[in-house]
Amino acid sequence: MKNLTQKLNKETKDLENHRSNQNVSTGNPPNNQRRDFVKKVALGGMSLSAMYGMSMEDTIAQSTSKVNLYSNPSELRITDLRYTTLDNGTSYTNARNVIIRIDTNQGIYGLGELRDGADPRYGLFLKSRLLGLNPCNVEMIFKIIKQFGGHGRKAGGVSGVEMALWDLVGKAYNVPVWQLLGGKYREKVRLYAYVPAHDPTNMDVEKFKKDCKVRIEEQGFTWLKMHPGIQVYADVPGATVNTKYIPGFKDRNLDNYISYQNTRHALTSIMVTDKGLDILKNYVSTIRDIVGYDIPLSGDHFGHFDVNECIRVANALESYRLASMEDMVPWDSMDQLKMITDSINSPTITGEDIFGKESFAKLCDMHAVDIVHPDMGTSGGILETKKIGDYAEERDVSMKMHFAGTPISFMANVHCAAATQNFLALEMPVQCVDNPWWPKLVKMVGKQELYTKGFANVPSDAPGLGVELNEDEIKKHLHDEDKSYFAPTPKWNEKRSHDRLWS
């Protein structure tokens, strides 16, 4: 592992410990809260009885006292799946966020979320495979529906259902999801945010300084991310080769299959000149000087060009010590990723479009990148993402987590991050940080806030994901394409195909 990645691991742990110690100094000792909560809700045995000096009968009574009395987990059955669609962003993908709700015969329900930009039908298609099943059998259900997932947004339904199942199970047993995953490593989850919005081709430096001060000092973020992409210098004559002639270079229409946006990096014939590199270095230098070197600064969206250009760009930016260089080529070009990783001194990262542990395992086995970067809405949900993190840890690979959704998926990420040792930081995109209504989409079940000063709070006193929907606020942000709010979905009740993949 590169020295910078090791340094970031240590800094993250130090910051998490510092934030936890701050809680102690303000009269909210997390250890005492944890002990009290476990005492109330953990399913006990002889060792727990001895720990608290209680009889076996008292232990059983205490450990089940907060379990929903109307919930008999062994008799739970899935009865419905419904959804609502939110407008939660401005880009092609994150402008649509679908929240799903899985209902049961006992009145309790679970909330999940499809990957940003995914079609609700990716989730609705699975309803007929879920009806009548016990939601507590999360791993078995995941194996039933896993074949309908896929890389990118295709996994949205499978991942969203998996999140909702864990929320439901946590509510049934009255424990937080992190406890169901084996416990937590941290009380606070470090978040990374984008540098404040600005015009990369004509930056107002003084305004940018003020906005960065808000991001760091007022909002409390200790890790930032930027887009040092080809858009910074492509319009300057002599800065690039072939950007003028490749179809659709400035067209954001992703439906044009032969445009630049849909052309794999190795096939564009785009090159960056020394003049272009000088402009890029000046741009990144300006941001780094304003942000400083105490804060990790990551980079994403460098441009669609081949391995040689990726290495040239990375080497040109090396002195600015980027914490990660993201998706320099598509994730499935693993041999090319490894060539880049082996040729540069900055950490590489990929993973937001990968479904399932298997492809992540291959990345880690090859050490094609220094950091894996799953998006839970694609990777397969909470448990699958934890498995990805655990596998990466065994290969000395760290994990950051990509995110661009509502507080439902956000909290699913928080529980997974809390339970995964090699976690570094969770994404907090602009539409979440800078929209004052975003945290109001949910109500916290426990006493903690959703996030505080650049760190998410891991729920210690709330079951499941620890949040419920704020119906009034949700209805203010329904997507124009679908204003329904958890309307009935009976046409998806019937299974219409044979699913077995072998004969």
C-alpha positions as CSV (number, residue, x, y, z in Angstrom):
1,M,0.0,0.0,0.0
2,K,1.3,3.5,-0.8
3,N,2.4,5.6,2.0
4,L,-0.3,8.2,1.5
5,T,-3.0,5.6,1.8
6,Q,-1.5,4.4,5.0
7,K,-1.3,8.0,6.3
8,L,-5.0,8.6,5.4
9,N,-6.0,5.4,7.3
10,K,-4.2,6.6,10.4
11,E,-5.6,10.2,10.1
12,T,-9.2,8.8,9.7
13,K,-8.9,6.7,12.9
14,D,-7.3,9.6,14.8
15,L,-10.1,12.0,13.7
16,E,-12.8,9.4,14.6
17,N,-11.3,8.9,18.1
18,H,-11.0,12.7,18.5
19,R,-14.7,13.2,17.7
20,S,-15.7,10.4,20.0
21,N,-13.7,11.9,22.8
22,Q,-15.5,15.2,22.2
23,N,-18.7,13.4,22.9
24,V,-17.4,12.3,26.2
25,S,-16.4,15.8,27.2
26,T,-19.9,17.1,26.4
27,G,-21.6,14.7,28.7
28,N,-22.6,12.0,26.1
29,P,-20.3,9.1,26.8
30,P,-20.7,6.7,23.9
31,N,-19.4,3.8,25.9
32,N,-22.1,4.2,28.5
33,Q,-24.8,4.6,25.8
34,R,-23.6,1.5,24.1
35,R,-23.6,-0.5,27.3
36,D,-27.1,0.7,28.2
37,F,-28.4,-0.1,24.7
38,V,-26.9,-3.5,24.6
39,K,-28.2,-4.2,28.0
40,K,-31.7,-3.4,26.8
41,V,-31.7,-5.1,23.4
42,A,-29.0,-7.6,22.9
43,L,-30.1,-11.3,22.9
44,G,-28.3,-12.5,26.0
45,G,-26.8,-15.7,27.3
46,M,-25.0,-16.8,30.4
47,S,-22.0,-14.6,29.8
48,L,-24.3,-11.5,29.5
49,S,-26.1,-12.5,32.7
50,A,-22.8,-12.7,34.5
51,M,-21.7,-9.4,33.0
52,Y,-24.6,-7.5,34.5
53,G,-25.1,-9.6,37.6
54,M,-28.7,-10.6,36.6
55,S,-30.4,-13.9,36.7
56,M,-31.1,-15.8,33.4
57,E,-34.8,-14.9,33.8
58,D,-34.0,-11.2,34.3
59,T,-31.6,-11.3,31.4
60,I,-34.2,-12.7,29.0
61,A,-36.8,-10.2,30.3
62,Q,-34.5,-7.3,29.9
63,S,-33.1,-8.3,26.5
64,T,-36.6,-8.7,25.1
65,S,-38.3,-5.7,26.8
66,K,-37.9,-3.4,23.9
67,V,-38.7,-5.9,21.1
68,N,-41.8,-4.9,19.3
69,L,-44.5,-6.9,21.0
70,Y,-46.5,-7.2,17.8
71,S,-43.4,-8.5,16.0
72,N,-42.9,-12.3,16.1
73,P,-39.8,-12.4,13.7
74,S,-40.2,-16.0,12.9
75,E,-43.7,-15.4,11.6
76,L,-42.9,-12.2,9.6
77,R,-43.9,-12.3,6.0
78,I,-43.5,-9.8,3.2
79,T,-46.9,-8.5,1.9
80,D,-46.1,-5.5,-0.3
81,L,-43.5,-3.4,-2.0
82,R,-44.2,0.3,-2.9
83,Y,-42.1,3.3,-3.9
84,T,-42.0,7.1,-4.2
85,T,-39.6,9.1,-6.4
86,L,-37.8,12.3,-5.4
87,D,-36.1,15.0,-7.3
88,N,-32.8,15.3,-5.4
89,G,-30.2,16.8,-7.8
90,T,-29.4,18.5,-11.0
91,S,-27.2,16.0,-13.0
92,Y,-28.3,13.4,-15.4
93,T,-28.2,10.7,-12.8
94,N,-28.9,12.0,-9.4
95,A,-32.0,14.0,-10.4
96,R,-34.1,10.9,-9.6
97,N,-34.0,9.0,-6.3
98,V,-36.4,6.2,-5.6
99,I,-37.3,5.2,-2.1
100,I,-38.9,1.8,-1.6
101,R,-40.9,0.4,1.3
102,I,-41.4,-3.3,2.1
103,D,-44.4,-4.0,4.2
104,T,-45.2,-7.1,6.3
105,N,-48.1,-8.9,7.9
106,Q,-47.2,-7.5,11.3
107,G,-47.4,-3.8,10.5
108,I,-43.6,-3.1,10.6
109,Y,-41.9,-2.1,7.3
110,G,-38.4,-1.5,6.0
111,L,-37.1,1.5,3.9
112,G,-34.5,1.2,1.1
113,E,-33.4,3.2,-1.9
114,L,-32.5,2.5,-5.5
115,R,-29.2,3.8,-6.9
116,D,-29.5,7.5,-8.0
117,G,-30.8,7.7,-11.5
118,A,-32.2,4.1,-11.5
119,D,-35.7,3.3,-12.9
120,P,-38.3,2.3,-10.2
121,R,-39.0,-0.8,-12.3
122,Y,-35.7,-2.3,-11.3
123,G,-37.2,-2.6,-7.8
124,L,-40.8,-3.3,-8.7
125,F,-39.7,-6.3,-10.9
126,L,-38.5,-8.0,-7.7
127,K,-41.8,-7.8,-5.8
128,S,-43.2,-11.1,-7.1
129,R,-40.0,-12.8,-5.9
130,L,-40.4,-11.4,-2.3
131,L,-44.1,-11.8,-1.5
132,G,-44.7,-14.4,1.3
133,L,-41.0,-14.6,2.3
134,N,-39.7,-14.0,5.8
135,P,-37.7,-10.7,5.5
136,C,-35.4,-11.8,8.3
137,N,-33.7,-14.3,5.9
138,V,-31.8,-11.4,4.3
139,E,-28.9,-13.4,2.8
140,M,-31.2,-16.1,1.3
141,I,-33.4,-13.4,-0.3
142,F,-30.4,-11.6,-1.6
143,K,-29.3,-14.9,-3.3
144,I,-32.8,-15.3,-4.8
145,I,-32.8,-11.8,-6.4
146,K,-29.0,-11.4,-7.0
147,Q,-29.3,-12.6,-10.6
148,F,-31.4,-9.5,-11.5
149,G,-28.7,-7.1,-10.4
150,G,-25.9,-5.8,-12.6
151,H,-23.2,-3.2,-12.9
152,G,-24.3,0.5,-12.8
153,R,-27.9,1.3,-12.2
154,K,-29.1,-2.2,-13.0
155,A,-28.4,-3.2,-9.4
156,G,-30.6,-0.5,-8.0
157,G,-33.5,-2.8,-7.3
158,V,-31.5,-5.6,-5.7
159,S,-29.5,-3.2,-3.5
160,G,-32.5,-1.2,-2.5
161,V,-34.5,-4.3,-1.4
162,E,-31.5,-5.5,0.6
163,M,-31.3,-2.2,2.5
164,A,-35.0,-2.3,3.2
165,L,-34.7,-5.9,4.6
166,W,-32.0,-4.9,7.0
167,D,-34.1,-1.9,8.2
168,L,-37.0,-4.2,8.7
169,V,-35.0,-6.9,10.6
170,G,-33.5,-4.2,12.9
171,K,-37.0,-3.0,13.7
172,A,-38.2,-6.5,14.3
173,Y,-35.5,-7.2,16.9
174,N,-35.2,-3.6,18.0
175,V,-31.4,-3.3,17.3
176,P,-29.5,-1.0,14.9
177,V,-28.3,-2.5,11.7
178,W,-24.6,-2.2,12.6
179,Q,-25.3,-4.6,15.5
180,L,-26.7,-7.2,13.1
181,L,-23.5,-6.8,11.1
182,G,-21.3,-7.8,14.0
183,G,-20.9,-4.5,15.9
184,K,-19.2,-1.2,15.2
185,Y,-15.7,0.0,15.0
186,R,-16.6,3.7,15.2
187,E,-19.1,6.1,16.7
188,K,-18.6,8.7,14.0
189,V,-18.3,8.2,10.2
190,R,-16.0,10.6,8.4
191,L,-17.6,12.3,5.4
192,Y,-16.0,13.8,2.3
193,A,-17.5,16.7,0.4
194,Y,-16.8,18.4,-2.9
195,V,-15.0,21.7,-3.0
196,P,-17.6,24.6,-3.3
197,A,-19.1,25.1,-6.7
198,H,-17.1,27.4,-9.0
199,D,-16.4,28.0,-12.7
200,P,-13.2,25.9,-13.4
201,T,-12.4,28.0,-16.5
202,N,-12.7,31.4,-14.8
203,M,-12.5,30.9,-11.0
204,D,-13.3,33.8,-8.7
205,V,-10.5,33.0,-6.3
206,E,-11.6,35.3,-3.4
207,K,-15.1,34.0,-3.4
208,F,-13.8,30.4,-3.6
209,K,-11.6,31.1,-0.6
210,K,-14.7,32.2,1.4
211,D,-16.7,29.3,0.3
212,C,-14.0,26.8,1.2
213,K,-13.8,28.4,4.7
214,V,-17.5,27.6,5.1
215,R,-17.0,24.1,3.9
216,I,-14.1,23.4,6.3
217,E,-14.6,25.6,9.3
218,E,-18.4,25.9,9.5
219,Q,-19.5,22.6,7.9
220,G,-16.6,20.8,9.4
221,F,-15.5,18.6,6.5
222,T,-12.0,17.1,6.8
223,W,-11.8,15.6,3.4
224,L,-12.6,17.3,0.0
225,K,-12.9,16.2,-3.6
226,M,-12.6,18.1,-6.9
227,H,-13.0,17.6,-10.6
228,P,-9.6,18.4,-12.3
229,G,-11.0,17.3,-15.6
230,I,-10.3,18.0,-19.2
231,Q,-13.1,20.6,-19.1
232,V,-10.6,22.9,-17.3
233,Y,-8.4,23.3,-20.3
234,A,-10.0,21.8,-23.4
235,D,-11.2,25.1,-24.8
236,V,-7.7,26.6,-24.8
237,P,-6.2,26.3,-28.2
238,G,-3.2,23.9,-28.2
239,A,-4.1,22.3,-24.9
240,T,-5.5,19.0,-26.2
241,V,-5.4,16.9,-29.3
242,N,-8.7,15.6,-31.0
243,T,-11.3,17.2,-28.6
244,K,-12.4,19.3,-31.5
245,Y,-13.3,16.4,-33.8
246,I,-14.6,13.6,-31.5
247,P,-18.4,13.5,-31.7
248,G,-20.3,14.9,-28.8
249,F,-17.3,16.1,-26.8
250,K,-19.4,18.9,-25.2
251,D,-22.7,17.1,-25.4
252,R,-23.9,15.7,-22.0
253,N,-26.6,13.5,-23.8
254,L,-25.7,10.1,-22.6
255,D,-28.2,8.5,-25.0
256,N,-25.9,9.2,-28.0
257,Y,-24.1,5.9,-28.0
258,I,-21.2,7.0,-30.3
259,S,-20.5,10.2,-28.5
260,Y,-17.4,11.1,-26.3
261,Q,-19.5,10.4,-23.2
262,N,-20.0,6.8,-24.2
263,T,-16.6,6.1,-25.8
264,R,-14.2,4.1,-23.6
265,H,-11.1,5.9,-22.6
266,A,-8.7,3.9,-24.7
267,L,-10.6,4.6,-27.9
268,T,-10.9,8.4,-28.0
269,S,-7.5,9.3,-29.3
270,I,-7.5,12.4,-27.1
271,M,-4.2,13.6,-25.9
272,V,-3.1,16.3,-23.4
273,T,-0.3,18.7,-24.4
274,D,2.3,20.2,-22.1
275,K,0.3,23.5,-22.4
276,G,-2.8,21.6,-21.2
277,L,-0.9,20.1,-18.3
278,D,0.4,23.5,-17.2
279,I,-3.1,24.9,-17.1
280,L,-4.3,21.9,-15.1
281,K,-1.4,22.1,-12.7
282,N,-2.1,25.8,-12.1
283,Y,-5.8,25.0,-11.4
284,V,-5.1,22.2,-8.9
285,S,-2.3,24.3,-7.3
286,T,-4.8,27.1,-6.7
287,I,-7.3,24.8,-5.0
288,R,-4.6,23.1,-3.0
289,D,-3.2,26.4,-1.8
290,I,-6.6,27.5,-0.6
291,V,-7.5,24.1,1.0
292,G,-4.1,23.5,2.5
293,Y,-2.3,20.2,2.9
294,D,-3.8,19.1,6.2
295,I,-7.0,18.1,4.3
296,P,-7.0,15.1,2.0
297,L,-8.0,16.3,-1.5
298,S,-9.3,13.7,-4.0
299,G,-9.7,14.0,-7.8
300,D,-12.4,12.6,-10.1
301,H,-13.5,12.9,-13.8
302,F,-10.1,13.5,-15.3
303,G,-11.3,12.8,-18.9
304,H,-11.6,10.0,-21.4
305,F,-8.1,9.3,-22.6
306,D,-5.9,6.3,-22.6
307,V,-3.4,4.8,-20.1
308,N,-0.5,6.9,-21.4
309,E,-2.3,10.2,-20.9
310,C,-3.6,9.0,-17.5
311,I,0.0,8.5,-16.3
312,R,1.1,11.8,-17.8
313,V,-1.7,13.7,-15.9
314,A,-1.1,11.8,-12.7
315,N,2.6,12.5,-12.7
316,A,2.0,16.2,-13.5
317,L,-0.2,16.4,-10.4
318,E,1.9,14.3,-8.0
319,S,3.4,17.3,-6.1
320,Y,-0.1,18.3,-5.0
321,R,-0.5,14.9,-3.1
322,L,-4.0,13.9,-4.2
323,A,-5.6,11.5,-1.8
324,S,-7.1,9.5,-4.6
325,M,-7.4,9.6,-8.4
326,E,-10.7,8.2,-9.3
327,D,-11.9,6.1,-12.3
328,M,-9.0,7.2,-14.6
329,V,-10.2,4.4,-16.9
330,P,-13.3,2.2,-16.6
331,W,-13.3,-0.2,-13.7
332,D,-13.5,-3.3,-15.9
333,S,-10.2,-2.4,-17.6
334,M,-8.4,-3.9,-14.7
335,D,-5.1,-4.6,-16.5
336,Q,-5.0,-0.9,-17.5
337,L,-5.9,0.2,-14.0
338,K,-3.0,-1.9,-12.6
339,M,-0.6,-0.3,-15.1
340,I,-1.6,3.1,-13.9
341,T,-1.5,2.1,-10.2
342,D,2.0,0.6,-10.7
343,S,3.3,3.6,-12.6
344,I,2.2,6.5,-10.4
345,N,2.8,7.6,-6.8
346,S,-0.8,8.8,-6.0
347,P,-3.4,6.4,-4.7
348,T,-5.9,5.1,-7.3
349,I,-9.6,4.3,-6.7
350,T,-12.6,2.8,-8.5
351,G,-15.8,0.9,-7.8
352,E,-18.9,3.0,-7.9
353,D,-20.3,1.1,-10.8
354,I,-19.5,-2.5,-9.7
355,F,-22.1,-5.0,-8.6
356,G,-21.2,-7.8,-6.2
357,K,-18.2,-8.9,-4.3
358,E,-16.7,-11.0,-7.1
359,S,-15.4,-8.1,-9.3
360,F,-14.1,-6.3,-6.3
361,A,-12.3,-9.4,-5.2
362,K,-10.5,-9.5,-8.6
363,L,-9.5,-5.8,-8.3
364,C,-8.1,-6.5,-4.9
365,D,-6.3,-9.7,-5.8
366,M,-4.6,-7.9,-8.7
367,H,-4.0,-4.8,-6.6
368,A,-5.3,-2.9,-9.6
369,V,-6.2,0.0,-7.3
370,D,-5.2,1.2,-3.9
371,I,-8.7,2.0,-2.7
372,V,-12.1,0.4,-3.5
373,H,-15.1,2.7,-3.8
374,P,-18.4,0.9,-3.8
375,D,-21.7,2.7,-4.2
376,M,-24.1,0.7,-2.0
377,G,-26.9,1.3,-4.5
378,T,-25.0,-0.7,-7.0
379,S,-22.6,-2.9,-5.0
380,G,-25.5,-5.1,-3.6
381,G,-26.6,-3.4,-0.4
382,I,-25.4,-3.3,3.2
383,L,-24.0,-6.8,3.8
384,E,-22.5,-7.3,0.4
385,T,-20.7,-3.9,0.8
386,K,-19.4,-5.0,4.2
387,K,-18.2,-8.2,2.6
388,I,-16.4,-6.2,-0.1
389,G,-14.7,-4.1,2.6
390,D,-13.7,-7.1,4.6
391,Y,-12.2,-8.8,1.6
392,A,-10.3,-5.6,0.6
393,E,-8.9,-5.4,4.1
394,E,-7.5,-8.9,3.8
395,R,-5.6,-7.6,0.7
396,D,-4.4,-4.4,2.4
397,V,-6.8,-2.3,0.3
398,S,-8.8,0.5,1.9
399,M,-12.4,1.4,1.2
400,K,-14.2,4.7,0.6
401,M,-17.9,4.8,-0.2
402,H,-19.6,6.6,-3.1
403,F,-23.1,8.0,-2.5
404,A,-25.5,10.4,-4.1
405,G,-29.0,9.9,-2.8
406,T,-31.4,10.6,0.1
407,P,-30.9,10.1,3.8
408,I,-32.3,6.6,3.5
409,S,-29.3,5.3,1.5
410,F,-27.1,7.6,3.5
411,M,-27.9,5.9,6.7
412,A,-27.5,2.5,5.2
413,N,-24.0,3.5,4.2
414,V,-23.4,4.9,7.8
415,H,-24.3,1.5,9.4
416,C,-22.0,-0.4,6.9
417,A,-19.2,2.1,7.4
418,A,-19.5,1.8,11.2
419,A,-19.1,-2.0,11.0
420,T,-16.2,-2.1,8.5
421,Q,-12.7,-1.6,9.8
422,N,-10.8,-0.4,6.6
423,F,-13.3,2.3,5.9
424,L,-11.9,5.8,5.1
425,A,-14.7,8.2,4.2
426,L,-18.3,8.4,2.8
427,E,-19.3,10.8,0.1
428,M,-21.5,13.7,0.8
429,P,-22.4,15.3,-2.5
430,V,-23.3,18.9,-3.1
431,Q,-27.1,18.4,-3.3
432,C,-26.9,17.0,0.2
433,V,-24.5,19.5,1.8
434,D,-25.9,22.6,0.2
435,N,-29.7,21.9,0.3
436,P,-31.0,22.9,3.7
437,W,-34.1,20.7,3.1
438,W,-32.1,17.5,2.4
439,P,-31.7,16.3,6.1
440,K,-35.3,17.2,6.7
441,L,-36.4,14.4,4.4
442,V,-36.2,12.1,7.4
443,K,-36.9,12.2,11.1
444,M,-34.3,10.7,13.4
445,V,-35.7,8.0,15.6
446,G,-33.0,8.4,18.3
447,K,-31.6,11.5,19.9
448,Q,-28.7,12.1,17.5
449,E,-28.6,14.3,14.5
450,L,-28.1,12.9,11.0
451,Y,-24.6,14.3,10.8
452,T,-22.6,16.9,12.6
453,K,-19.6,18.9,11.5
454,G,-18.4,16.7,8.7
455,F,-19.1,13.4,10.5
456,A,-22.2,11.2,10.4
457,N,-23.6,10.0,13.7
458,V,-23.8,6.2,14.1
459,P,-27.2,5.6,15.8
460,S,-26.8,4.1,19.3
461,D,-30.4,4.3,20.5
462,A,-32.6,3.5,17.4
463,P,-33.5,0.3,15.6
464,G,-33.0,-0.5,12.0
465,L,-31.5,2.3,9.9
466,G,-32.6,4.8,12.7
467,V,-34.7,7.1,10.5
468,E,-38.3,7.5,9.4
469,L,-39.6,9.5,6.5
470,N,-40.8,13.1,7.0
471,E,-43.9,12.8,4.8
472,D,-44.6,16.5,4.6
473,E,-41.0,17.3,3.4
474,I,-40.9,14.3,1.1
475,K,-44.0,15.4,-0.7
476,K,-42.4,18.8,-1.4
477,H,-39.7,17.2,-3.5
478,L,-41.6,14.5,-5.5
479,H,-40.2,14.1,-9.0
480,D,-42.2,15.7,-11.9
481,E,-42.2,12.4,-13.8
482,D,-44.0,10.5,-10.9
483,K,-45.9,12.3,-8.1
484,S,-47.2,9.2,-6.5
485,Y,-46.5,8.5,-2.9
486,F,-46.2,4.8,-2.0
487,A,-49.2,4.0,-4.2
488,P,-50.4,0.3,-4.5
489,T,-48.4,-1.8,-7.0
490,P,-50.6,-4.8,-7.6
491,K,-49.6,-5.3,-11.2
492,W,-46.1,-6.4,-10.0
493,N,-47.5,-9.2,-7.7
494,E,-47.4,-12.0,-10.3
495,K,-44.2,-13.8,-11.2
496,R,-44.0,-14.3,-15.0
497,S,-40.7,-16.2,-15.6
498,H,-38.7,-19.2,-14.6
499,D,-35.6,-17.8,-12.8
500,R,-33.3,-20.8,-12.4
501,L,-30.0,-20.3,-14.1
502,W,-29.0,-23.9,-14.6
503,S,-30.6,-27.2,-15.8
